[in-house]
Amino acid sequence: MGLKRKDTFKLTAMGILFLALMAAWLGFGERGFIYLFKIEKERQTYVDRIRNLEQENQELLDEINRLQSDRECIESQGRKELGLLKDGEILYRFKKDRD
């Protein structure tokens, strides 16, 4: 006894409907592919931010080491930030003409 053509059609339609619902659930569900894509994008943003912060951290550590050991660096920073002068130096400041 075989399945009638009408029963086969119903079974096929139900199978296709089931697969479509599963695909929709996998794509748009609570933990679906769209959610995973969004989370991966967010994770990549954090990874890039961490990488930038690590690089900035390393640059600051290098500057700390230079300031602790390099006298020329200390002198340069003092001149730039504090306006310090060596003995016998004269600082000339010129006013800018404002039009």
Beta strands, then each sheet from edge to edge (+ up, - down):
end
